[in-house]
Amino acid sequence: MILGISGSPRKMATEHILSEALKMLGELGLETEQFTVRGKQISPCRHCDYCLKNKECIVKDDMYQLYPLIREASGFVIATPVYNGSMSAQTKIIIDRTRATLAADPKALRLKPGMAIAVGGDRMGGQELAVQQIHTFYILNGMIPVSGGFFGANLGATFWSRDTLDGVMLDEEGFRTLRKTTKRFAETVVHLEKMKGSDYYGKG
């Protein structure tokens, strides 16, 4: 199952584009599940180390809806709106709160592919930095960041929404980056699934 996470508190461009990405992945034969922070109560990580001792988070909120999906997922699509030139606070909270999952199983995310989507209200609003921040999370946890490749989607999918749903739907270049990235991501997922039966996969 591929888990898509929307880090937007609004039912607007970011959540819609994530739905489009998961639809594309579904058409490529992958099972998907979507989670949104919209309407959820999810508090910031306290870094209290409770999870290191007890293998679960001390904060009992809506993050507990997401924890089982994180463990089950074979790949991730994280989509964030761009706030003040970087990822949203809600996206960062989700990333920080995965600490409890990793405390219970340090290899929970290892070798799982991940792609990133950033939606900005301005053409040059910080989309690339937001994507890099998501990729940093993937790298830190031994995951495999997947981009759309050179000539247009170097790091992942980026959109210019003009801060409207209509605006993002008119961003043809954004959809081109999304198609390229989802295609590469699906190819990576399939390749990794084939490798699972090999002697190499999972060693180390």
Phi, psi and omega in degrees: 000133176263124183262121174259130182239121175263123180262028179253135177281359182244152173272076185225219190299313185297313180296322180293316181294323176299318178300320178296319179297316180292327175297316177299317179294324176297320178293338177269008172096011182258141174280137184229159176217137182246136176232136177235146177282346182302127179079002181263154173255102182228114185273157177296155174296135178270350184051042184272350180071010175302320183293330180294328182269326188249356176063024173204162182278140179287336182274109183267088180227200185289354173298336179289346170286331185270329184306312180295328178292323178297316181293324184281331189296143174259355178191163187228142169235110180255125180242132181229143165285159178263118177243123179050042173082009179208190181294160179288156176300324182295320177296317180295323178298315178303312180300314181296322184285351174293351180305325180293320177299317182286333175294323179285326181211096184301340181256017185300329183253356188299133177066015174269133181284151177217140173238162185232146175230134176231133182239118181244148179287337176251156180300317179244063189262359182118014182301316183296318178296319180299318177296318179298324179295321177294318178297326177299318176300316179298313183297316182300333184254017175072021179274180181242101178291136181239127177252180176270356178091176183291170183064056168122338181219050189305321183248335183163203183265128180229140184231150172249109187267343190057021179062030176219155176293320177299320181298316182292328179290339179268358182277085183297323179294322177300317180292330176295318177294326180291316179297317180296317184289317179294324179296312178296319180298313180299319178298321179294317178301313181297317180298317180294323178297322178292327182284343185301331181274356182276166179289334186286320189299127174087359179286154175097000000 
